[in-house]
């Protein structure tokens, strides 16, 4: 009989107990870290429940999205028509040729039913596309590309109305619908919806800029246009979109496979999203010469960080142009009341804040002929780098015509 056997068994039992205890400690630490990460995510961004990012419940009679989706469904644009609409969007109103104006008239007449439907959304302050927080119903409920094409048609319709002395009512109908489209998309949680909404708002703000530049708006019209500017908090919208990304409700299967292949699943993915959440508060211009490169097919965590940083830059461009629009409308109203623009913007607190996109301060100039200019220095070149190879169409210099007799009341 081997007398050492009990000692061996006892020793092995002690060793196994120690190993199991160590594993339990590691597991407990891991669970604790996971709980801590999820708590941090919920505190800074939002809950990890896809249902939390569903569209709000809005009564049908107050829901702008019903009219917008119906108008998008009625859109009739051939590839050739889309090319014409896209080209005219980049050409100044006074530079349209007779042939281009004739083609635009044909396109607008053909799409009159769609435009008349979306006009009804103008002025409505609530919207819901009925998204439930899952990727499956996203595309049929939210026709992003068609809504963007409707926005481009409304842009041309509004600009054409500015040119016509009898286009007053049509201008306001078109501008109101444009604001409704942009706001409806920015209110939804998915990142892609917000990015398309931002593009739609940029188109709307170009109409605002051209309207101011004509010098044809009286004080009441300027106040009315100011009331159309969007008040969606884009910083809050950005964080909400990231929270919904973390919850995984909008992630299609192809993206899930990519994230898994890149090792960006579970806690690793949540940590990355938390890390990039603050990029909205860092001006894109602060990257200096180290601007994040565009990545068409991201494969690593670094690629994804760069992609998010560039997405945040797009939000910032609209924040900048929105501020230029509001300041320009205010200065224009002041000039109509006093007969002149101020010598400087020293008495306008919002103008002294650093720009959310460039990190610089706005520049203002009152000219000897009574006109004025407001610009975000460096923003145009920075936006060109951000949107490259796509053409950037935002204007970061706003011209204010000399105060004088209003040409026409709109």
C-alpha positions, 0 to 999 in steps of 0.5 A: 500500500502506497502511503503517499497517495493521500498526500498526492491526492490532497496536493492535486486537490489543492492545486485544482482548487487554486486554479479554479479560484484563479479562473473565477477571479479572471472571469469575475474581473472580466465580467466586472470590466464588461459591466463597467464598459456597458455602464460607461456606454449607457451614461455617455451615449445611450442604452444598448437596446436597439429599440431605444433608437426607433423612430418616435411615435407621431400622429399621422396628421402631424407627421411630415414623413408621410408626405415626404415618403409619398413624394419620393415614391412619385418621383420620375427621373431618368438617368439623363434627367438626374445628370441635368439636375446634378449639373444645374445644382453646381451652376449659379442661377444666372449662368443657366443657359436657355437650353438648360432652363428649358430642360429644367422646366420639362423635368419640373412639370413631369415631377409636379405631382411629387413636388406638390405632395412634398410641399405639404410637409413644409412647416411641419415640426415632427416626423417619423419614418417608423423605424423600429430599431432593426436593419430589416425595415430600414430601406423600404421605410426610408427611401434616402436616395429618392428623398435626396433627389427630391431635395435637389429638385426643390433646390432648383425650383426654389432658385428658379422662383427667386428669379421670377417676380411672381415666384413668391409663393412657390419659393416659400413652398419649396424652401419649407419642404427642403427644411422638412426633408433635412430635419426629418432625416437628421432626427432619425438615429441611423448614421446614414440617415443623418449623413443624408440629412446633412447633405439635404440641409447643405442644399437648403442652406445654399438656397438661403444664401442665394436668397440673401444675396439677391437683396430682394427679401424685406425684413418680414421675409428675412425673419420668416427665412430665419425661422426655417433654419434647422434647430436639430442639435447635431452634436446630440444627433451624432452621439445618438447615431453612435449609440444606435451603432453600438446597440447593433440594430442598424448593422447589416449582415455584411457589416457584421461579418466585416466587424468580426473579421476586423476583431471589432466585436463585443467590448472591443467595438463598444470601446472604439465607438466610445473613443470616437464619440468625442471627435464631434467636439474636435474641429476637423481642422485641428488635425492639421496636415494629419487629416484622416485619409478617406478609406473606401474599404475599411479593414482595421480599427484605424480605418474605422476611426478615420471613417468616423472622424471624416463623418464627424467633419461632415456634421461640422461643415453644416454647423458652420454654414448654419451659423453663417446663415443665422448671422447673415440673416441677423446682419441683413435685418439690422442693416435694413433697420439702421441703414448700415452694417456694423463696423465689426462683430464685437457686439455679436457674441456667437460670432466670436466663438471658434468655428466647429469645423476649422477651429478658427474665428469668423472673418467679417468685412464691411466694404466702402460701398455698404456691402459686407462679407462674412466668411469662415477662413480656411473652410473651403479648402478644408471641405474640399479635402474632406469631401474629395473626390466628391465635389464640395458645394457648400459656400463658406463666404456669404455676401451681404448686399448693400442696404437699400430699397427692397427690390421685391417682397418675397 
